[in-house]
């Protein structure tokens, strides 16, 4: 770029032009915003410039890490917790079996119910005879 003819060193009488101050760049808000953008760029946090695919992949990776941490937490259960869980499963199985038995009895034909009642009365009468 060519320098103007008044910029020569021998003309000390002339007032040299000064660069004007940009009021926007001089403002404190602008400086803070610029500093924050530079820091984000260094960290890799460019705002809203990531492609959608990259966002989805990052979300999946975060979800996978969270899931992995939950699995590790479950695997670190104490012996007491494992025993309690086993007992709870056994109780649930017993309850399901009882429910099935009750449903089978309710759905059974009438003659099967009557036969069961006759057996019980016969057993009760036999027990009374042996007790006497």
TAKA-V404397 format. One line per field, one symbol per residue. ss: DSSP state (~ for helix, > for strand, _ for the rest). phi: phi as a letter, one per 40 degrees, with the letter a starting at -180 (. if undefined). burial: # if it has 24 or more other ideal C-beta (glycine too) atoms within 12 Angstrom, else .. Layout:
BEGIN
ss->???
phi->???
burial->???
END
This chain:
BEGIN
ss->____~~~_______________~~~~_~~~~~~~~~~~~~~~~________~~~~~~~~~~~~~~~~~~~~~~~~___~~~~~~~~~~~~~~~~~~~~~~~~~~~~~__~~~~~~~~~~~~~~~~~~~~~~_
phi->.ccccccccccccccccbcccccccccccccccccccccccccgbccfbccccccccccccccccccccccccccccccccccccccccccccccccccccccccccccccccccccccccccccccccccc
burial->....................................................................................................................................
END
